[in-house]
């Protein structure tokens, strides 16, 4: 799900306030792009279940230098 401008701003500020070290853990650069919300996969009855109404929303954030991807719980940020 695509973020609205206000959600992206909220996420950017939240991550900036919460992240102890804003640099990428792989390349040590601070060049990020806020991506979309995705649903996490869930386990149901012993199996991995994708899609549907399961899981919880995650914000995807990508390092522009090396491509490393982080995921943040959207509900913690206040955008989920």
Residue frames relative to the residue before (quaternion, step in Angstrom):
aa qw qx qy qz dx dy dz
X 1.0000 0.0000 0.0000 0.0000 0.00 0.00 0.00
X 0.4196 -0.7152 0.5044 0.2409 3.56 -0.81 0.99
X 0.4301 -0.6916 0.5235 0.2502 3.54 -1.15 0.73
X 0.4180 -0.6370 0.5773 0.2937 3.52 -1.22 0.56
X 0.6855 -0.4957 0.3351 0.4148 3.59 -1.22 0.45
X 0.6641 0.5114 -0.3025 0.4538 3.57 0.92 -0.91
X 0.6384 0.5180 -0.3227 0.4690 3.60 1.03 -0.77
X 0.6472 0.5174 -0.3175 0.4610 3.59 0.96 -0.86
X 0.6485 0.5064 -0.3152 0.4729 3.60 0.99 -0.80
X 0.6324 0.5260 -0.3205 0.4698 3.57 1.00 -0.85
X 0.6677 0.5038 -0.2936 0.4627 3.58 0.91 -0.94
X 0.6493 0.5220 -0.3187 0.4521 3.58 0.91 -0.91
X 0.6769 0.4796 -0.2941 0.4747 3.60 0.88 -0.91
X 0.6486 0.5287 -0.3209 0.4436 3.59 0.93 -0.91
X 0.6734 0.4835 -0.2967 0.4741 3.58 0.87 -0.95
X 0.6327 0.5335 -0.3259 0.4570 3.59 0.98 -0.84
X 0.6913 0.4806 -0.2697 0.4674 3.59 0.98 -0.87
X 0.7556 0.4237 -0.2059 0.4551 3.59 0.99 -0.84
X 0.6506 0.5414 -0.3299 0.4180 3.59 1.00 -0.75
X 0.4062 -0.7237 0.5109 0.2243 3.56 -0.66 1.13
X 0.7697 0.0736 -0.0180 0.6339 3.54 1.02 -0.90
X 0.2778 -0.8129 0.4866 0.1589 3.62 -0.33 1.17
X 0.5466 0.6390 -0.3988 0.3658 3.60 1.22 -0.20
X 0.6041 -0.5582 0.4419 0.3581 3.53 -1.23 0.60
X 0.4464 -0.7091 0.4727 0.2729 3.62 -0.86 0.88
X 0.6716 0.4963 -0.2995 0.4614 3.62 1.21 -0.28
X 0.8309 0.1805 -0.0698 0.5216 3.62 0.79 -0.99
X 0.4096 -0.7593 0.4213 0.2797 3.59 1.35 -0.05
X 0.4994 0.6158 -0.4518 0.4089 3.60 1.15 0.55
X 0.3028 -0.7341 0.5771 0.1907 3.55 -1.23 0.45
X 0.3967 0.6786 -0.4950 0.3702 3.55 0.56 1.28
X 0.1109 0.8342 -0.5192 0.1490 3.56 0.00 1.34
X 0.1741 -0.7311 0.6456 0.1356 3.53 -1.30 0.50
X 0.3598 -0.7024 0.5763 0.2123 3.54 -0.92 1.01
X 0.2217 -0.8025 0.5444 0.1020 3.56 -0.75 1.06
X 0.7259 -0.4026 0.3393 0.4427 3.52 -1.16 -0.73
X 0.5135 -0.5679 0.5206 0.3777 3.52 -1.37 0.00
X 0.0555 -0.7694 0.6361 0.0189 3.55 -1.03 0.87
X 0.4289 -0.6678 0.5305 0.2978 3.58 -1.25 0.30
X 0.4322 -0.6828 0.5231 0.2706 3.54 -0.98 0.87
X 0.4911 -0.6094 0.5086 0.3588 3.58 -1.15 0.45
X 0.2024 -0.7762 0.5855 0.1174 3.59 -1.17 0.48
X 0.4021 -0.6631 0.5671 0.2775 3.50 -1.31 0.36
X 0.0636 0.7814 -0.6184 0.0547 3.53 -0.92 0.92
X 0.8408 -0.0444 -0.0250 0.5389 3.57 -0.75 1.10
X 0.7556 -0.4336 0.2091 0.4443 3.55 0.87 1.00
X 0.7244 0.3974 -0.2519 0.5038 3.60 1.20 -0.06
X 0.5236 -0.6150 0.4898 0.3282 3.52 -1.24 0.46
X 0.1041 -0.8140 0.5715 0.0016 3.55 -0.74 1.09
X 0.1125 -0.7979 0.5910 0.0371 3.58 -0.73 1.06
X 0.7966 0.3215 -0.2241 0.4603 3.55 -1.19 0.57
X 0.6624 0.5060 -0.3783 0.4026 3.50 -1.30 -0.18
X 0.6821 -0.4793 0.3721 0.4081 3.53 -1.19 -0.59
X 0.4806 0.6575 -0.4394 0.3789 3.58 1.06 0.70
X 0.6934 0.4642 -0.3460 0.4290 3.53 -1.30 0.21
X 0.3317 -0.7119 0.5686 0.2447 3.52 -1.29 -0.26
X 0.5842 -0.6252 0.3871 0.3435 3.58 -1.10 0.64
X 0.1156 -0.7736 0.6224 0.0297 3.52 -1.06 0.92
X 0.3250 -0.7055 0.5933 0.2112 3.53 -1.14 0.71
X 0.2438 -0.7661 0.5812 0.1260 3.57 -0.84 1.01
X 0.0319 -0.7779 0.6271 -0.0250 3.56 -0.91 1.04
X 0.1442 -0.8235 0.5482 0.0248 3.59 -0.74 1.11
X 0.4166 -0.6643 0.5613 0.2647 3.56 -1.08 0.81
X 0.3980 -0.7458 0.4884 0.2164 3.57 -0.72 1.08
X 0.6487 0.5324 -0.3238 0.4369 3.60 1.15 -0.47
X 0.8497 0.1526 -0.0464 0.5026 3.60 0.64 -1.09
X 0.5286 -0.6664 0.3947 0.3474 3.61 1.24 -0.19
X 0.3694 0.7219 -0.5008 0.3027 3.59 1.24 0.11
X 0.1920 -0.7926 0.5733 0.0795 3.58 -1.00 0.86
X 0.1250 -0.7520 0.6436 0.0686 3.53 -1.08 0.90
X 0.1720 -0.7489 0.6265 0.1309 3.53 -1.28 0.44
X 0.1145 -0.7798 0.6149 0.0261 3.54 -1.00 0.94
X 0.5026 -0.6424 0.4843 0.3163 3.60 -1.04 0.76
X 0.4145 -0.7536 0.4603 0.2200 3.55 -0.51 1.22
X 0.6366 0.5324 -0.3440 0.4393 3.60 1.03 -0.66
X 0.6143 0.5366 -0.3457 0.4639 3.61 1.09 -0.64
X 0.6664 0.4903 -0.2844 0.4845 3.57 1.09 -0.77
X 0.4497 -0.6920 0.4479 0.3439 3.58 1.13 -0.63
X 0.6132 0.5453 -0.3514 0.4508 3.56 1.21 0.46
X 0.6056 0.5845 -0.3419 0.4180 3.58 1.27 0.00
